[in-house]
Amino acid sequence: MKKLLLFVMVIMLAGCATTGSSSKVAYAPELRSQSSASDAVFHSLLTAVKGIGRVDELAFPDAKERTLVRIEVIFPYDSKKMGSERWTIRHDTDKTAVYQVTLVPDEEGGTDFTVTLVK
């Protein structure tokens, strides 16, 4: 019985290790300064369920690499007024996607955001 339980646990752990998401978006450190979002919001934009990584993974499921290559601030965000940015993600080596990121202050001092594929 103990061997069976150990075998099941090993299979489950192996399954967890292979079902990882490919939504991780790489970026050069200097790109971070191009966004007007706080560090916490920037991290959420890359990793949250409704963030760039997930949205890009759904739009381009076959991409092996995702690299943030440009952030263009349209309207700076300052936690009191809405902000807007365009983020460009390069897939593998030759394709890009542009996302509209809208940052909206919430009533509790936090930030909500939306990510929309532009092209």
N, C-alpha and C positions, 0 to 999 in steps of 0.2 A: 504494500500500500504506500509506503514511504517513497519507494522508487517511482511509482506512478505519479504521485504528487510532485516529486522533483522533476520528472519528465514534463508534466503539464506546465509547471512554472518556467522551465527552460524554453519551451515552445512559446509561451506567452511573452516572455522577455525578448525572444528573438523577433517575434512579430512586432513588438513595440519599437524595436531598434530599426526595423525596415520600413515602418510606416511614417517616418518623419516627413515633414513638409519641405518642399523645395522653395518656399516663399521667402527665404532669407535674401535680403537685398544688400549687396556690398556697396561701399562708397568710400571715396577718398576723404580723409579727415577735413581737408579744406572746404569740401562741399557743405559741411555742417553749418559753417558760418554764413552761407548764402540764404538760409531760411530764417524767418523772423520768429519761428516757433521756439518755445522753451525746450530745454533738453528732454524733459519728460514727454512733452507732446511730440517732439521729433521722434523719439524712440517708439511711441505709440503709433505714429504715422507709418513707421516701417514694419511694426510687428503685430498690431491689433487685428482683430477679425475683420474690421471694416477699413483697415489701413492699406497702404500701397502694396505691400508684399502679398497679401491675400487677394486683393482685387486683381493684381497683375497675374497671380497664379491662376485665377479663374479665367482671365481673358487670354492668357498664353500658357496653357498647361504643358506644352512640349518644350518650353524654354529650359535649358540646362543651367544657364547663368543669368543672373539679374543684377545689373549694376546701375546705381544712380549716377548719372553723368552731368545733370544740370538741374539747378533750382532757379527759377525766375520769379521774383517777388512782384506781384501785380499791385496789391495793396498790402502794406505792412500790417502785421497783427501785433496788438499791444495789450491784450487782455481786457480792453475796454471797448474796442470796436472790431468789427469783423475784418478778417484779412483774407487774401487770396494769393495763391502761388501756383506755378506750373512746374511739375517735376517730370523730368525725362529719364526713363529707364531704358538701358540698352540690354537686349537679349542676345546671349551668346556673343557673336562678334559683328553682326551686320544689321540687326533690326532694332528699331526703337519704338517706344510708346510714350505718349505724353498724357499726363494726368492733371486735372484741375483739382487742387486742394483748397477747400474753403474752411477757414478756422473761425469759430464763433464762440465768444465768451458765454459761459452759462451763468445762472443766477447764484451759484455757490462759489464763484471765483475760479472755476475750472475752465476747460476748453473742450468744446465739441468740434468734430471735424467731419467733413464728407470728402470722398475721393471719387472722381468721375473720370473715366477714360475719354480723352479728347480725340486722339488718333493713334 
